[in-house]
Amino acid sequence: MTAEAEVLGELRRLRARLPQLTGALAASIDGMVLARDAVDAEAESVAALTAAALGVGQRLADTTGQGGFKELLVRGENGYVATYAAGGSAVLTLLAEPRINVGRLHLEARRSSARIAELVDGALERRDLN
């Protein structure tokens, strides 16, 4: 099984645990889609915007002395966009309905982002060894 297939499996398991998610996307830190589950045809745009938000979030956390970037939560009129660091090479972005339990969202997403980090970083290490 490829890392991409394993990441997609993790996204699907996350969406099964959180039915209020309307989409899940794993992307590289430079904005390339790694895997997606039910993110509309604009997945590439969402990945690119995630990379831009990640850069701003990293700079804000650094400038204010809060340490390395961990997560970013945006609440809009129609729901949430949440982005989580997934190791040094990837990010997890989730779209959620406004009625989601944000605490549960964070709990489950942090677990999934850690698993995605293992998968992506492991795949990169294997590639570098070859």
Backbone torsions as a table, in degrees:
resi	resn	phi	psi	omega
1	MET	NA	135.6	-179.9
2	THR	-80.3	161.4	177.7
3	ALA	-60.5	-38.3	179.7
4	GLU	-60.4	-44.2	179.2
5	ALA	-65.5	-38.0	179.4
6	GLU	-68.6	-39.1	177.7
7	VAL	-65.0	-43.1	177.4
8	LEU	-60.3	-40.9	176.2
9	GLY	-60.3	-40.2	177.7
10	GLU	-65.3	-40.5	177.7
11	LEU	-61.9	-41.9	-179.8
12	ARG	-67.0	-39.0	177.1
13	ARG	-65.8	-38.8	177.9
14	LEU	-62.7	-44.7	179.3
15	ARG	-65.6	-31.2	176.7
16	ALA	-68.6	-35.4	179.2
17	ARG	-75.9	-26.6	-178.6
18	LEU	-124.8	85.2	-176.4
19	PRO	-62.2	-17.2	179.5
20	GLN	-81.0	-2.2	174.3
21	LEU	-74.3	135.8	177.4
22	THR	-105.4	-7.5	177.5
23	GLY	-174.7	154.1	178.5
24	ALA	-143.2	138.4	-175.8
25	LEU	-142.4	131.1	170.5
26	ALA	-108.6	132.2	-178.3
27	ALA	-137.3	158.0	172.9
28	SER	-74.1	162.0	-178.1
29	ILE	-67.5	-14.2	176.6
30	ASP	-97.5	10.4	170.6
31	GLY	93.8	17.7	177.4
32	MET	-95.8	134.0	179.7
33	VAL	-68.1	127.1	174.4
34	LEU	-96.3	-43.0	178.1
35	ALA	-162.6	152.2	178.5
36	ARG	-146.8	151.4	175.9
37	ASP	-136.1	108.8	175.7
38	ALA	64.6	26.5	169.2
39	VAL	-89.9	132.0	-174.1
40	ASP	-59.1	-173.4	-175.8
41	ALA	-61.4	-9.5	-179.5
42	GLU	-90.9	22.7	-176.4
43	ALA	-57.2	-39.4	179.5
44	GLU	-64.1	-39.1	177.5
45	SER	-66.7	-41.7	178.6
46	VAL	-63.0	-41.3	178.7
47	ALA	-63.3	-43.1	179.1
48	ALA	-65.1	-43.4	178.0
49	LEU	-65.4	-35.8	176.9
50	THR	-61.6	-42.9	178.7
51	ALA	-61.8	-41.5	178.6
52	ALA	-65.0	-45.0	178.8
53	ALA	-63.8	-37.3	177.6
54	LEU	-60.3	-44.1	178.5
55	GLY	-61.0	-44.2	178.5
56	VAL	-66.1	-43.9	179.2
57	GLY	-61.7	-42.5	178.2
58	GLN	-62.2	-44.7	-178.3
59	ARG	-66.5	-42.1	178.8
60	LEU	-62.6	-46.5	179.3
61	ALA	-62.1	-42.1	180.0
62	ASP	-66.7	-47.6	-177.5
63	THR	-62.2	-34.5	-178.0
64	THR	-92.2	4.2	177.0
65	GLY	74.3	24.2	-177.7
66	GLN	-90.5	-0.8	178.3
67	GLY	91.3	-165.4	-176.8
68	GLY	-68.4	152.5	-179.9
69	PHE	-63.3	135.6	176.1
70	LYS	-120.2	-50.1	-176.5
71	GLU	-161.6	160.6	-179.8
72	LEU	-140.8	132.6	180.0
73	LEU	-124.3	126.3	176.5
74	VAL	-117.6	127.4	177.5
75	ARG	-108.6	119.3	176.1
76	GLY	-108.8	177.0	179.7
77	GLU	-60.9	-29.7	-175.1
78	ASN	-108.9	12.4	177.7
79	GLY	142.3	-160.4	-172.8
80	TYR	-119.7	151.2	165.8
81	VAL	-123.2	122.1	-178.2
82	ALA	-124.5	132.7	-179.6
83	THR	-123.5	134.2	-176.4
84	TYR	-128.7	136.0	173.5
85	ALA	-62.0	138.5	177.2
86	ALA	-129.1	74.6	-175.8
87	GLY	78.2	-162.5	-177.9
88	GLY	-89.8	-5.5	-173.0
89	SER	-120.7	-8.6	-172.8
90	ALA	-143.2	164.3	174.7
91	VAL	-136.9	152.8	176.4
92	LEU	-112.5	125.1	177.2
93	THR	-120.0	130.9	-177.3
94	LEU	-122.6	141.9	173.4
95	LEU	-109.9	132.7	-174.5
96	ALA	-138.4	150.8	175.8
97	GLU	-66.3	156.6	-178.3
98	PRO	-65.4	-20.3	-177.1
99	ARG	-88.4	5.6	-178.6
100	ILE	-66.2	148.1	172.7
101	ASN	-78.8	108.9	-173.1
102	VAL	-64.7	-35.0	176.6
103	GLY	-61.0	-44.9	178.0
104	ARG	-67.1	-38.8	176.2
105	LEU	-55.5	-50.3	179.7
106	HIS	-61.2	-46.2	-178.6
107	LEU	-57.4	-53.5	-176.9
108	GLU	-68.7	-39.5	-178.2
109	ALA	-68.1	-37.3	178.1
110	ARG	-63.6	-39.7	176.7
111	ARG	-64.1	-46.4	-179.2
112	SER	-66.4	-39.2	179.6
113	SER	-64.9	-35.1	176.8
114	ALA	-65.4	-41.1	178.5
115	ARG	-66.6	-42.2	178.7
116	ILE	-63.6	-38.9	177.0
117	ALA	-58.9	-45.0	178.0
118	GLU	-59.6	-44.8	-177.5
119	LEU	-66.3	-48.5	-176.4
120	VAL	-70.6	-48.0	-179.7
121	ASP	-63.1	-37.7	176.7
122	GLY	-63.7	-41.7	178.4
123	ALA	-64.9	-39.8	178.5
124	LEU	-66.2	-38.8	177.7
125	GLU	-64.1	-43.3	179.1
126	ARG	-63.0	-40.2	179.8
127	ARG	-64.2	-40.7	-179.3
128	ASP	-67.5	-28.8	179.6
129	LEU	-75.1	-22.6	-177.8
130	ASN	-86.2	NA	NA
